[in-house]
Structures are given as structure tokens and as C-alpha cells.
Amino acid sequence: MTTKSRAAVFDGGIDTNIKWQSNDKSRARRAVTAVVAALAIITFVHFGHQHKSTVLSSPPSPHQHLNQTPNQPFRWADIPPSRTLTWHPCYLTATTPSGLDCARLDVPLDWLAPSDDHRVTLAVIRLRASTPDKAAHRGPIIFNPGGPGGSGIWALRDHGRDLQAIVGEDYDIVSFDPRGVGASTPRIDCWRGRAADRALWELQEVGVVDAHPGVLNDAYARAGAFSKVCEERLGGEGGLLRFSSTASSARDMREVMEQMGEKKLKYWGFSYGTVLGGTFAAMYPGLVERMVCDGNVDYNEWYHNAHINFLRDADKVMDSFYFHCHRAGPLRCAFHAATPDLIRARLDALLDTLRTTPVLVPPPPSDTDDTPSLPELITYSKAKRMIATALYQPILRFPSIAVVLAGLELGDGTPYQSYTALDGPPSPLPLCPASPPPHSPDPDTSGGDTPDAFSAVLCADAPAWNETPSSFAAYAAALQTMSRASGAVNVASRLSCAGRGDVRAKWRFAGPFAGVETHHPLLFVSNEADNVTPLVSARNNSAGFVGSRVLVQRGSVGHTSLAAGSRCTAGVVRGYFREGRMPREGEVCDGDGVPFGEEVAGEGDDEVGRAVGRLMGDRRWVGGFGG
């Protein structure tokens, strides 16, 4: 990053007078080539007192070691579950021979009535502090990357060192897969590990609700059918659905904290991670030493299953596409037009065409007989979903979707295929495989995310479903009015609770989130415009926690501050964790880049800048909530 970030006082309104990151205009001539190349290669901060625990998270002792070597793959199943947190070295490779420890913590399935018969096992991971001075060790910061269903294990493996670079190498960075997710067992899987059944079900996916008349009715019926499958297979007295609420996960996190010898929590949560953090803070306010919530889900909307204001800023993010594409010019933005409004009209016309005339991509030549070689239709629904996803990471994704949209306008769907292949799952399983498909995804190799956990947790936290198809149609219309860009896509979030009700969470915490006085005030962070966790949500949440502050990342759009990156924000977060320093009321930080700018993710003139760039440049970490 080469632009100096600064703190200032925020006076409201989107700042459209954002300067380019470089004055070297000759580099613009390379923009189209760079964007096309990117399609081929992109894959994915305490006030007053220091850490007081006398129990250090020390490296595992020799008798605790598994005999994994850099030449042997690590397997979670090789770690025996334990009711005490027992660390083992893990994920050793020739290039990273040390630094990560893993544990499997055995906790009660039902915290309200613990028993020896019903248990869950949490997968926990730690990146140890690198300071050689034990007296300088500041203890662990637990972080959650989002979801529900996102894997803390994989997020820490990918970016633990980047988070550590921001807060300081004298902290341990710790995360865990919440109950039912990733490498934690048992897993929330409504298909019981039958990958072929899941693939066949997903092949029946309907379009977005405004694609054609009647689609909403189909989507409602489909969601209800899936809900019944999940309740039948994961319900019952010992079933995960009754014990998958955020309250249970917050109690799990307290157990992880206490097992590490900590008396209070230091926490950093993104997206749904702000729900987990805020729930913990409301349940155990005296146990909060530090808490940063970035990309805030409105707590009251979440626990009342309202989910309407979460899209309040989505069209502002979409507007930034039109504004910055126009400002970038045709060499940097392939979907350029003479004014931002003309770019908007150009996109509207393209979507109208796709609604009636999808783009056909012929099948590629196939060299094997066991993998189907099929044509693909690029439909209105696919284009809308692609755009809605791009709103999460505008700097990373807007230049590429401009190329995709320009191609679709010409009837060419190959840029779309190249772009979506970077995000999508592997090729579908053969319909008639020669051998049985794998039962459940291997958490050691699959990336750890657990899609069925989203609806399981969302619906466990929500009141009982009492909608009808007609009343839900009114909600869907309101959401589409709230956001033309992504309302029709994000209807699916709340719709995932349709038909649920036979199985209710035993422990459902719904607040209050008002007048909560934590041991140390919380820090809420928000972009100026966030497509699924708007700035107003951070302010609403902050209003319920005494002494808390909201830090706004001015000029930044997308989901969480990581979407834009700001060394200024990183500095505030670092000062908050290390000294407890709170930003001034109204203080803001500027982002380090804008869509269609010249900054390259991963570049910077110091380690913090490089860490911020790497976090911004990972297309896999989008927080998860809302889509």
C-alpha cells in the first residue's frame, strides 16, 4: 500500500472525491491485460491494563506431541478428544515446520444439562506468539472469520500470521470451528455425508426470486422441503439442531478461554463473528477484556429474524461500481460508459436480455469418458448472483466482473466461466460413478466450511417460523425494494428457515442488547458502505454497549474492513488490543484503495501493510453472512 491513511472526524455521506493511488497514468494502459490475467490466476490495535493471567499458553510438552513430521499429512482424527485443552503440533510442512498447535476439546452438547452421554468435540487451533520473552507474552486473541458455517481452522491457517502482524507477535492467535462446523464433530450435515445426494439436490436449485413469475413459490417449497430433511435427520433429543444456537457456541468459547488459563476474553470477530462476540459480551459482560467486531450484523435483527435493514447499503456499494468504472476509463473498466448512469443503464439492459435470452457456452472438448462435457447457460439468475457476490469485495472483484459483463453483452460466456471457476466447487460428481462417492468432506482437505450450518444457526437463534407464502412474498418485495442490486438474491437467507419449527433450540439467547456494561468497552468497525452489514448496524449495536465506539473506514465499500484494507484501521485495532485505547467519538480512518485503482493486494512498504493487502486479496474470505 502506498497511500498514507489518516484518521479524521466523519461528517457523513459517501466521499466520491477519492484520489487515485498513483499519478503514473501510463500504467493505466496495462489495466485490461492485468484484469484478463487476473481471471486466470486469482484464487482466493487496550486501555489501561495489560494481560494479567499468570498461566501462559506454552508450547506443548513432549509427552503431548503427536509424531507428525513434515513428510506426513496431519489428520484431526489422530488427535484424541480431551476434556482438558491438550495442544499438539499440527500442519507441519517443510516450509512451516513449527508455530501451529491443534487440540480437540470435548464439551457438553447441552450446557444447560451437561452429561457424559451427549458430547461434542471442538477443533481448536493456535498460532503461538513468536516473542522469545515469556514475560512479554500477552496471551491469546480468539477470532472468528464469519459464517455461520465458516471455519476458524482454515481461516487461521491462511491468515493467522497476517492478523498477528497487525496486533503484535507477542499474542497467540487462536480460533476454533464452532460446534457442528468443519473439523468439529459431529458435523451439521443434513445429507449425512452423502456427497452425491447433496450434488443432486443442488442441481435442482431454482433461480433468484425475480427471475420469472412463480419462482418465489418454488423457492419457498424447496426451502421447506430441505428444512424437513434437516429436522428429521438432525433433530431429536440428542440432535445437533437443538444445540446449535449462538448461545451454545458462546459458552463453548468461554470454555476454550478458561481452558487456556484466561480469566477474560480478547476477541476479534468478523461478520457473523460479531454476533458470536456480541452474544458473549451480553451473556458475560464482566469477562470481556477486549472485543473488536468488524462488519456488524444487527443483533436485534438477527435474533428477531427480521433481516431487512442488512441490505440498506448494498445499492451504495453497487453505485460505487458505476462511479469508479466511469472514473477509471475504458482502459481500466471493460464495462465503461460516458457517465455512471449510462453504465447502470447498460447493466440493466444486459440483465433484461439475459432474463429472456441466456448466453450459451458450448461444451469444451473432453478427453475422458467418465466426466460429462456439458454446455452451460449463463442466465439472469447466475449473473445476479455473481454481481451480489462481487459486492462483498469490490476492489478485488469489480475489475473482473466488468470483463465478464462486457463478454456477456457480446454473447461470450467464457469470461464468466473463468471467473466463477475461481469460487465454485469442483466439477459435479459423475451421475453414475464407477465407485461410490466420498461420504463426507474431509475437514483436513476440504476447506472446512459447512454450508448446512448457516440455516441451522440462523433458525436456532430466530423465533419460531410463522410465515405463509403470501406473507413471505411481502417480505421478499420489501427486500428487493431495499436493494435492487442484491435483494432478490438475499431473500434466500431468511427463506432458509421456512418450514422449521418441529425442532427448537433448547438454549436461545436473545438479549437484551441494551445498557450492557462490559469490563472494557467494545470497538465496532464498519466500512462506510457494507453490502450486508451496513454502518447503521454497527451504530445500533454500539448503542447497546456502554462506552463502546464505532470506527468508520471512510470511502471504503464492501463487506468488513478487510474488503478495502486500511493501515490506519489496523493501527487503531492494534492500539485497542495492546493499550485499550479507544478512538475518539466520530473518528474515522481512510481506506487504502478504491475499485479499479492500481493497488495490488499483498503489496506494502511494511509488514502490516503487506498483511492488510493479503487479507484484502483473499477472495475466499468474504465473511459469509447474507448470501
N, C-alpha and C positions, 0 to 999 in steps of 0.2 A: 504494500500500500504506500502511495507516495503523497497523498493529500493529507495535510495535517488536520486532525479532528479537533474540535473545540467544544467547550461547554458554554452554554448561554441560557438566557431565560426565554421560555417558549411562550409565544403570544397567540398561538392557534393558527389554523389554516395550513394547507399544503404549500410548501415553498416550491414553486415551479421555476425559480431562478437559480437552479443548481448548476454550478460550474462544471465544465468537463474536467476530467482528471489529468489532462495533459494538453499543452498548447501545440504539440507537434502534429499538425494536421496532415502531414504526409503519411502518417501511419494509418489514416482512415482508408487509404486505398487498398490496404491489405485486409479490410474487415470482412468482405464477402468470402474470401478464401479461408480466413480464420474460422468463420462460422460454419462453413461447409466441413472443414476439417474437424471442428468440434463435434459435429454429428457422428463422426466416425470414431472418436477417441474418448469422449466423456463417459464415465461410468457412474458413477455416483459423485478485590475488587471491593473492621468491626469496631464498633465504638466503645473505647474504654478498656476492655479486658481481653486477654489472650486465652488460648486453650488452657483449661485448668485440670484436665484429667491427669492422674498420675499413672494411668495404665496406657502404655504405648502399644500401637498396632505393630508389633515387632515382626520381623521375618519368621516364617515357620521354622520350628525346631527340627533337627534332623530326623527324629522319630516320626514326624508328621509327613515327611516327604513321600510323594509317590515317586516311582522310579522312571518318570518320563524323561527322555533325553530329546535333544533337538531333532533326532532322526526318527522319533516315534510320534505318531499323532496323538493329541490329547483327546480323551473321551470323558465326558461328565459322568458316565456310568461307572467309571473306575474309582470315583470318589465316594466313599461310604457316607450316607447321611448321618448327621450327628446333631444332638440337641445342644451341643456347645459349638461355637464357631471355630472350626479347625481348618486352618489355611494349608493349602498345598500349592506348590509351584505349578503353573499351567501355561499352555500355549507357548511352549518353548520352541524356538526356531533357531536356525544357525545365525540369523541376523539379530534376533531379540532373545538372547539366552536367559534373561532374568528380568524381574520387575513386576510380573503379574502373578497374583495368587488367587486361587479359587477355593470355594467351600460350598458344601451342601448343608443347609441349616434346616433341621426338622422342627416344624412348628405345628400348633394345633390347627386343624381345619376350622374348628369352631372356637373362637376366642372367648365367647360368652359361656361356653360349657366345655372346656378342654377335656380331652380323653386320650387314652393311649391307642384307641382303635381307629380313630379318624385323624389322619395327619396329612400335611402337605410338606413338600421339600422345596426350599428356595435355593436357586442357584445364585451365588454371590461372588463378585469379583472385585479385586483391589489392585490398583496401581500404586505401589509403595512410594512414599516420599524418597527423594534421592539425596536429601541432605545427610552428610555423614555425622552431623552433630545431633545426637538423640535429644539433648536438652533443647534444641531449637525446633523439634518436631511439633507441628501444630495440630496433629490429629487428622481424622478423616472428614472429607466432604462427600456426602452421598448425593448422587444426581440421578435424575430420571429424564430420558430423552423424549417422552411423549407417548401417545397411544390413544386409548388403551390398546394394548397388544404389542407395543414397541419393546424391543429387547434392550435392557440396560447392559447386558453382557456384550453384545456386539457393538453397541454404541461406544462403550468404554474401550473395547479392543481397537476400534477405528480411531477414536478421538480423545481418549483419556489423557494422552500426553499434551494435546492441544489445550484442553481445559486446565491441566496442571500448569502449563506455561502461563496462563492468564492469572491464576490465583497465587502461584508460587510453588516451587518444587519441594517446599517443606510441608506440604499437605499430602496425605494419601487421597486418592480419588477412588471412590467406592460406588458400585452400582449393583443392582440385582434385577433378575427377571421377576416381576410380580407374580403372585400365585396364579397358576394356570397358563403362564406365558413362557415361551422359549424353552430354556433348559430346566425350568422349574417343573416339578411333577406333582400330581398328574396335570396334563395339559388340557386346556379348553379346546376341544376338537369335536365339533358336532358330527363329524363323519367318521369318528372312531379310527382315524388313521388311514382310511381307505382313500388313497390319492385319486384313484380312478373315479370313485363316486363324486368326489369334490369337483374333478375336472368336468365330468358330465353335467353336474348341476350348474357350473359356471358357464357352460356352453349355452344354457337356456336363459342367460341374462337378458332382460328386456332393456329397451333404450331409456334415455332420460325422459322425464315425465312430460315434457312439452314437445317431444319429437313428433307424435301423432296423436289423434284423439283416441282415448281408451287406454293409453299406456299406463296412466296412473292406476287404473283399476287392476291391470295386470301386475304392476309392481306391488300393489297392496296385497293382492292374493299371494304372490310369490313370497313376500316377507313373512306373511302369516304362516305359510307352509314351512318355511325354514325355522321359524320360532318354535313350531310344534316339534319338529325333529330335535332341536336342541333341548327342549324341555323334557322330551321323552328319554333322551339318552344321557343328559347331564343333570337331571332333576333328582328327586328322591331325598331321603333324609341325609344321606352322605354324599349327595351330588354337588359338584362344584358350583352350579348356578346359585345355590342358596348361600354360598360363602365366597362370592366373587366381588363383593362391593368394595368401593374405595376405602371404607372404614376398616375392613379386614386388612387391606394392604397397608394402610397407615399404621395399624397395630403391628403388622409384620415389620415395617420399617423401624418402629420403636425397638422391636426385639433385636434386629440387626445392630442398631445403635448401641443398645445396652450390652450385647454380646461382645462388642469391641471395647468395652470398658468406658464408654462415653456416658456422661450424665445429661448432656444436652445435644441437640441436633444441629449440625451445619448442613445445609441442603441447597441444591441448585436444581430447579425443575423447569422444563420447557413444555409448552402446550398442555396436554393432559397432565403432565407433571406438575403444573400449577394447581390442578385440582387435588392431586395427591398431597402436595405441600400445604395448601390452604386448609385441607381437611385435617391433616396432622396438627397444624397450628391452632385450629379451632378446638380440636379434641384435647390437645396437650399444650396449652399456651405457655406454661411455665418451663417447657422443655426445649424451647426454640432459642438457640444461640445465634444462628444466622440463617436467613432464608431468602433466596433470590428466586422470584417467579417471573419467567420470561415468556411472553406470548400467552396472555391470560385468558383462560376460559372463565366466563362469568359464573361464580359459584352458585348464585341463586337460580340462574337459568339452567345450569347443569342439573341441580338437584330437584328442580320442578319440571324437567323435560320440556322447557319452553322452546329453546333453540330457535329464536327468531332474530335477535339483535346480533348474533355471532357473525352475520354477513353484512353488518352495517357499513364496513369499509371495503367490501370486496370490489365494488364498482370504482372506488377511488384507485385501487390497485390496477384495475383494468384501464382506467383513464391514463395511468402513467405509461402504459404500453403505447397508447396513441400519441401522447405528448413526447415521450422520449424517442419513439420511432421517427416521428416527424423531425425532431431536433437533430437526430443522428444523420439524416440524409439517406439517399438511396444506396450509398456505398456501405453503410453500416446496417441499415434495416432493409431487408429484401421486400418488406410489405409497405414501403414508404408511399406517401401521397402528399399533395401540396399543403394540406392542413391536417391537424389531428382529427377534425370532424370528418374529413374525407376518408381517413384511414378507418374510422369507426363505420362509416357507410360502406366501405369496401368489404369489411369483415361481415357486416350484416347481410350484404348481398351474397357473399360466399356461403354463409350458413343457410340462407334461404334456398340456394341452389342445391346444397348437399341434402337438405331435407327431402327433396324430390328426386335428385339425381346424384346418388353416391358415386364416388370415384372408384373405379375398378383397377386393382393392381393384379396383373396376370400372375399365374403361379411361376415360381422360379424353377429352373431345371433341378431335378432331384437325382442324386446318384445312388440312392438306396431305395429298396422296395418296402421297408418297414415303417418309413416316415411319410405321412401324407404330404403331398405337394399341392397346396390349395391356393386358389385365388383369394384375394381379400377385398371386401368392400369397405371403403372409408366413408362412414355415414355421418350424418349430422350429430348423432349421439357421441360417436368417437371423437369428433372434433371438439364438441362442447366439453367432454371430459378432459381432453388434452389441455384446453385453454384453462379450465378450472384448476388443474394440477400446476400449470405454469405460474399461476398467481402466487403459489407458495414461495417461489424462488425467482423473482423477476430478473435479477442481474444474471443469474446462471442460465435461465431458460428463455427469456424473451428473444434474444437474437436467433436462437434455433427455431422457435415456433414461427418467427417471421418467415424463415426459409420454407418451413412446412406449409404455411398458409399460402405463400406465393406459388408453391408447387401444386397444391390442391386447386387453386384458381385456374391453373393451366391443365388440369386433369391428370396431374402426375402425383401419385400417392407414394412413390418410393422414398422421398424425404420423410414422410410420416412414418413409414415402417422403420427407417433407420433411427429416427428419434425415439419412438416408443419402445424399440427393442432394448434401449438402454435402461428402461424402467421395468419392463414387463417380466413375467415369469418365463421359465424355459418353455420350449415348444411343447404343445399338448402331448400327453401320453398317446401312444398308438391305441386305436379303439379296440384292436384285437391283439394284444401283446403276446409275444411268444412265451413270456414268463410273467408271473404275477408282478404287478407294480409294487413299489415300496409301500409299507403300511403307513407310517407316519414320518413327517420330515425329521431328519436327523438334526437336532439342535447344534451339533458340533460342526455341521457343514451348511445348513440351510439358511443361515442368516438370523434365525431366532424369532422373527416376527410371527405373531399368532393372530390371524385375521378374525377368527370367531370370538376373540376376547373383546373386541370393540363393542359389539352389541351386548355381550354378556355383562360387562361392567356398566355400560350406559344404562341398560334396562334394570340392573340391580340397584343402581343409585336413584332411579326415577320412581315416581309414584306409579301405581298400577295403571296399565293402559286402559283408557276409557273412550278411545276414539271410534268413530264409524267411518266407512269410506267417504261419506259426504262431508263429515266434519274435518276429516284429514285433507280433503280436497281444498277446503277453505284455507287451511294452514299452508298447503303447497302453493296456492295462489299468492298468499301474503309473502312467502319466502321469495318467490320469483319477482314480486314487486320490489322487495328489499334489494335484490341483486339480479340484474339482467344477465350479468356475466356468468354467475355460478349458482343461482338459486335453484334452477331445475336439476342440477347435479347434486346439490347438497340436501335436497329433500330426502335422499336415501339414508342420511344419518338417523334422524328421528324415526323414519319409517321402519328401521330395523327392529323396533320394539313392538311392531304390530303383531297382535295375536299372543303376546306374552302376558301371563297373569296366573297360570296354574302354579308356577314356582316363583316364590317371592324371597328376596334376600332376608335372612334372619337378622342381620345387623346392618341397618341402613341409617347412616348419619346424615342429617340434612341441615345442620347448623344448630344454633344461629351463627351467622357470619356478620355480627354487628357488635360493636363495643368490645371486641376481643383485645385484651392487653397481653401481649406476648412478653417473654423475658427480655428480648431485644426486638426492636421494630423490624418489620419485613421491608424488603426492597422489591418493588414491582417494576418490570422493564417492558416497554412496548415500542414497536415501530409507530411512526406517525400514521400509517395506514397498514393494517394487517387483514388479510383476506378472510380469516376465520376466527381470529381473536382480536377484535378491534380495541383501539385505545380506550374507548369508554368502558370496556370490561375491566381493564387494569384500574381505572379510576373507581369503578363501582366496588371492586374487591378491596382496594386500598381504604375506602371509606369505612369498611367494617373492622379495620385493624388499627388500633391506637398507635399514633406516632409513625406509621408507615409512610413511604414516599413512592411516587411514580417517576421513573426516569424515562423521558421520551427520546427516542432516536429520530431526530428531525430529518426530514427529507427521505427517510427510508421506507420502503414498501416491501410487503411480503410477510411471511409467517415467522415470527420470532426475530430478535435482533440478529440472529445468525444469517438470515436471508440477505442482509446487506453488509454486515460487518462494520465495526467501528472500534478503533483502538481507544477512543475516548470512553465508550461504554465499557470496554474491557478494563480500563483504568478505574472507573467508578466501581465496578464489580470487585476488582482486586482490593481497592481501599475499603470497601464494605466488609469483605471477608477478613481482611488482615487487621484492620483497626476499628471496625464497626462504624466507619464514617458514613453518614447519611448525606445524600445530595440535598442541596437547598430546594425549598419549595419552588417549583417551576423550572428547575434546572434541566437542560437538555444536552444531548450530545449529537453531533452531526455524524451521519454515515460516511463511510469511506469510498462509496462508489454509487453509481446510478446505472440503470439498464442501458445497454448499448454503449457504455463507456469503454475505456481502454484498459481498465484494471484487469489483471489476470489472477484468478484465485490461486493462493499459495505464494504470491509474491509479497514481499515486505522488506523493510530495512532493519528489522529486528525480529527476535523470536516471537514476541507477542503478535506483531503484525503478520508474520507467516502463519501463526496458529489461527488467528482470526480469518485469514484468507483460506486456509484449508477447511475450516468449519463452514465457511460460506460456499465453498466449491464442491461440497458433497451433495449430490443430487438424491442420495438415499435418505438423508436426514431432513425430513420435512415436518416433523412433529406429529403427524398422523391425524390430529383431530379434524373433524369436519367433512372429510371426504369419504 
